Amino acid sequence: MMIMANNAGSLGEKAKQLNALEDQVRAQTEGFFYSTPFISLEVQTPSGIKDLSLDFRDMMLISAMSEGNVLVSGRTGGGKTSVARAIQRGIFGESCAFFQMDAKFDENRFRDIAFGTIKEGGNLSDASTPGKALTAPALIIDEYNRAPPVVTNIIQGWLTNGSVTLDGERTIFPGVVIPGSGHYQWKVATVNEGIQYIGTSGIDKASRNRFAIEMPFDMFPPTDVDRRNLIAHGKFKEDSVPESVTDMSSAMFKLIRTTKEVPVDPLVTEFLLYVQKGDLCYNSPTGTKLGFDEFTLEICKGCHAAAQNKEICGMTFAPPEKSIPEVLSLARAFAIYRNYRIPESELTVSLSDMSAVMPFVMFHKIDIADGWAQKYGGGSTWYATQMVIKEMQSAWIQGTRALAPVIEAEYGEKQLSPSMQASKEEVLLSNPKVGQVSDMIQLYRKRPERLHT
């Protein structure tokens, strides 16, 4: 993957704050030997191609900047919880909170209760105040899938609405207030999944979708160098991190405000509009794949689009609408981190930025037929998600390139020739989600030279 850059902007003084944050996070996780890149890029700069490699710690720091809650999934023993706690500590010092979930976890753990008040005749509402988990800037929810249903319901509302209701009447907005940005609390949940983990239960799609970002730990196994380090030094332990840490909240909050200001290439916006059209269906009586008791490939018979781009049209559905701003938030934070690492690169969210982070948001959010995942992703939902995103982008680029002559003619208010009109109809028929020509004209006006690259 390659990012094109034109040095249109840089972080300047903010880079010093990000450098201090990164240094402290690295110091807190010094014994964590998993170096496998979660993202690897080639960035084209005025002075040549620069390599960018980001590991789990980098991605977690980027996630905190994006304000996206994270689900870290994978087998036990990899250090997910320990390193997540160390990363949060490296950013927010000792003010972080931690929940260890089990079947006996009680909802009263969300608050502190003054039993003296109750003893003197007061009610529970008068005696309870928000506990540390509701006031901390960061929280770990360990083994989220071990929580009892009543607690899971509270957490799901917390993740969705950013608020918790205690005693059925008091609504609390957990975390801290960032001036000019509202409440902030970065929640990281860990889950050990699979039948080999006795006592755990699966995490359903609705619960997964409440996390903006998912980090599938098992998809990024340690390298041989990592394994040699693990043999020589032992696995990472949370109690091995340095005791003296500085609260870097102020630096993080400044970066969060900067993240919201990062500009987005118009091509990114147009592509995300295209992604949201993934439920369109020309053969459906309603024009959409939704509303069927069961959508089958029988509906796709005779459709030009169905056989193209590895048949993704009939085998996938559009992601939830709320995932689109989540992708943009993570891409903005990623662009800042990229510009920090490679100052020559452009401080604008590019298509490559968006493509790099999109799988971490869309994992389990794009519905993919099992047969398609088996055929093109080797049975792995993670690789199938990456493939679908790649094919979506390929289809969109093909469509915009094919429509370029039509756009140029209509933009210049010229009459289309019969062959050009036929070409236009063929492109829209074979790739219906590209959108109407008017949408492409708007894109052409913004960045005409980009349609031919």
N, C-alpha and C positions, 0 to 999 in steps of 0.2 A: 504494500500500500504506500502511496506517495502523496505528500501534501505539497502544494505549490505555494510559494511565499513571495511577497513583494515588499516586506519590511515596512508595512503601513502603520505600525505602532508597536509600543513596547510597554512593559510594566513600570519601568523606571524605579521609583522608590519602593513600590509595592514588592518588587523582587527581593528586596532585603528582608521583608517580613516573611515572605514565603521561604526564603533560604533559612531563616531562623527556625521556622516551623519544621521544615524538612530535617534540619540538623538534629532537633530535639527528638523528633519521631524516630530517626535512625538510631540515636543514642539509646532510646528506650527499647528498641527492638534489635539490639546489636547481636544477640545470640540466635536470631531467627534466620535460618539458612536457606529458605526457599527463594531462590533467585530466578525461577522460571518467569519469563516475561508474560504479563497478561495482555500487553499490547506492544507490538513492534512496528515501527514506521520508518519510512525514508522521507525526509523533509527536504524539498528542493529550496535552497536559499540562493541569494545572489552570488555567494562564494562557492556554491556547489552543494552536493547532497550531504545531509547530516542524518545520522542514525539516531533514533529515539527509542529507548526501551524502558517500559514501565512495569514494575512488579506489583505485588499485592499491596504493599505499603503505600506506593504511589497512588494506586487506584483508590485506596481508602481515604487518603488525604484529599484527593479530587472529589470524592463523594461527599466528604464533609463540607467542602467549599460549595458544592451544588445544593446543599440542604436536603439531599436525598437519603431517606432511610434505607439501610442495607440488610439484605438477608444473605448470610454466609452459609452455604450448604456444602455437605460432603461427609466423608467418613470420619470417625473419631480418631484421635491420636495425631492429627496434623498440626495442632497448635492454633486452631481457628480462634477459640475464645481467648486464649492467653495473649496472642499477638494483637487481637482487636482491643483488648483492655489496655495493652501497652501503648497502642497508637492513640487511643482516646486520652490516655494520661499524658502522652507527649504533646497533645494539643491543649488540653484543658486542666492539666495538673491533677490535683487530688480532689477536684470538685465533681468528678464523674460518679455515676451510680451504677449498681450491678444487681441484677436479679437472677438467681439460680432457680429455674422452674422445676417443679415436680408435681406429682398428683395431689400433694397436700398444700400447695401454695394457696394462701388465703388472700382475698381482695383487701383485707385490712393492712396488708403490707404496703399498699399505696399511700398510706397516711400514718401520721403519728397521733396517738390517742393519749390525751391527758386524763388518766383514770381518776385523778383527784376531782376533776370537774364532775364526772359521772357519780362519784361517791357522794358529792355534795348536792346531788339532785339534778344536775344538768343532763341534757340528752347527748346522744352520740355526735350529732352534727355540731353542737357547741364545743364538744371535747376534742374534735379531730381537726388536724391541720395537715396540709400536703406534706408527704414524706420527701426524702431526698430525691427519690426517683422522679418526682413531679417538679422539682426545682432545679435539678442539675442540667447543665448544657449538653450533656452526653450520657447515654444509658446503654448498657449491655443487657440483652435479654437472652440468657444462655439456655440452650435446649428448649427453644420456644414451643416445639411440638409436644413437650411433656406437660404443658400447662393444662389445668382443668378447664372445661368449657366456659364456666362463668368468668374466669380470668381472661381466656382467649377473647371472649366477646368484648371485654373492656379494652383490651389492647388493640383489637381491630378497629374499634371506634376511635381510639387514640391515634392510630396510624392514619386513618382516613380523614378525620376532622381536625386533628391537632389539639383535641380537647378531651378531658376526662370528667365524667359526672359522678360525684360522690354523694352517697345517701339519697340518690334519686332526685336531687334538687340543685346542688351546687356544681356549677360548671367551672372547671379550672383549665387554663391553658398552660401546659407544662413547659419547663425550660426557662430561658432568660430572654429579655427583650433586647434586640439590636436596634438602636436608635435609627429610625427611618426605614426599618425593614420588618418590624413585627417580632413575633416570638420565634425562638430558635431552640430546637432540641434535636440532636443527632442520635438516632436510635439504630443500634446494630443488633440484630438477632442471629443466633446460630442454631443450626439444626443438624443432627445426625440422622440420616435417613437410611431406610432399608430394613429388611426382615431380620438382619443379623443383630440389630440393636434392640434387644429385649426391653419392653416397656415403653417404646416410642410409638407414635402413630404418624401416619403421613400428614403432610401439610397440604390442604386443599388449594385449588386454584384461586378461590376468592381471597384466601389468606395471603398467598404469594403476591397477588396483584396489589396488595396494600403496601408492598415495599417497592420503592421506585427502582431499586437496583438489586440485582442478585449476582453474587460472586460464587460460581461453582468451583469450589476448591479442587475437587478431584480432576477437573479438566486441565489443571496446570501442575503436574507432578514434579517433584524435585529432580534436579539434574544430578549427574554423577558427582560433580563437585560438591553439591549440597549434601549428598549422602556421605561423602568422605568427611565433611565437616560435622555431620550428625554423629558419625562413628567416633570422631576424635573428641568432640566437645559435649555430646549429649544433646537431647532435644531442648528446644527453647522452653524456659520456665518463667512464669510471670514474676516470681519472687527474686529472679536474678537480675532484674532491671535496676538501674541506678536509683537510689532513694531520693535524690534531690532533683526536683523538676520545677520548671517555671510555668505559671499559668499564662498560656499564649492566646487566651480568648480574644484579647483586643486585636491582635494581628489577624486571627481567623475572621473576626467580624468585619474588619476593613476589607479583607479579600472577598468576603461574601458580597459586600456592597459593590465591589469592583466587578465581580462575576456578572451581576445583573446588567452591567453597562456594556458588556462585550457585544459588538455588532455581529450580525448574522448575514452571511452571503445570501442574496435572494434565491440562488439556486437551491439552498438548503430548505428554505420555506416551501418552494414549489415541489421539491421531492417529498417532503413530509405531507403535503396536501395529497400527492399521488398515493402515498402509503395508506392514507385514510380512506382511499377509494377501493380498498381491497375487498370490500363486500359487494361491489357492483357485479351484476350478472345480466348480460344481454338476453339470455334465454329464459330468465325468470319472468313470470307475469307481473311481478312487482318491481323488477329491475334490480333486485338485490338477492343475495344468498340467504339473508335473514328471513325468519318467519316460516321456514320449512320445519316439519317435524324431524326430517333427516335430509340433509343436503347430500346427494349422491352424484357421482360422475355421469350418470345417465342424463342429467340435466345439461351437461356440458357437450353432449353429442352435437356435432355440426358447427360448433363455435370456433372461429378462427383463433381466438385467444387461448383456448384451452390447451392446445398442443405446443404452445411456445414457452420459452424460458422454463424448461423442465416441468411444465404443467403446473406451475405454482398457482395459476388463477383458480383452478378448481380444487386445489388441495390445501389452500390456506384461507384464513379469514383475516380481516383487518384487526389490528390491535385496539384495545380500549382507547377512547379519545384522550383520557387523562395521561396516557403514557407519552403522548407527543410533547407536552411541555416538560415532562421528566427527561426526555431525550435532549431537548434543547438546553435545559439547566445543566445536565451533565456535560454536554458538548461545550458549553461556555466555560465551565470550570476546567475542562480538558484543554481548551485553547489557551487559557491563562497558563496552565502548567507547561504546555508545549512551548509557549513564548518565553517562559521563565528559563526552561532548559536550553532553548535555542533562540536567543534574543533577535536573531536575524529574521525569524519567521513572522508571518503576519498575525497580528492580534485580532483576528476575525474568525468566526466559526465557518469552516469550509465543509464541503461535502465529505472530504476525507476524515475530518474530525468527527462529524456525525456518524459516519460509517464505523469508525473505530470504537465508539462507545455504545452504539445502538444495540448490539447483542446483549450487553449487560442490563439494559432496560427491558428489551423485548423477550428475553429468555422466559419461557412459559406464558408470555402475554400474547404472542402470535399463535393462534390455533393452527396446528399442522397435522394433517392426516398421518396416522401411524405408518401406513404403507409408504408414504412419501419419505418420512423420516428414515425408514428402514432402507429405502432404495438409494437415497441421495446423501443421507447423513450417517450411514452405517449403523442405524438404530439409535444414535445419540441425538437427543433433543437439542443439545447445545450446538453441535455441528450442523444439524438441520436448520436451526435458527439462523446461524451465520450464512448458510447457503441461500436461504429464502431472501435475506436482506441483500445479498450480492445479486441474486437474480432480479429482484425488484429494481435495484439501481440500474442494472444492465438494461432491463426493459424500458425504463424511463428514459435513459440516455438514447437508446435506439429510437424511441418515439420522437424525442425532441429533435434529433438529427434528421430523421425522415421528414419531419414537418417543417424544417428550416426553410426550404424554398417557398412553401405555402405561406409561412409567416412573413417572409420578406415581401411576397406579392401583396398580401392583404395589408401589411403594415404600410406599404407604399400606395395603397388604394388602387391596385391594378386589378384588372379582370383576370380571373384564373382561366388558363387554357383547359380544354377538355381533359387532357392527359394529367394536368396538375390537379384538377378537381377529382379525378379518379384516384390519383395518388393520395390525396387528402382523405377520401372516404375509406380507402384500403387501410391506411395507417390507423385511423380511428376505429375501424372495425376489428382489425387484428390486435390492437392494443387499446381497448376501450378506456382503461383507467388513466391513460395519458392526459385526458381532459379535452375540453373544447379548444378550438383554435384561438378563441379570444383569450384564454388563459395563457397560451403560448405567446401570443402577441405581447401581453403584459410582461412576460419574462424577457422577450426579445428587446423590448424598450429599455429594460433595466440593464441587461448585459448582453447586447447583441453578439459580441465577439465570442462569448462563451459557448454558444450553440454549435460552433464549428470545431471546438477543441476536443 
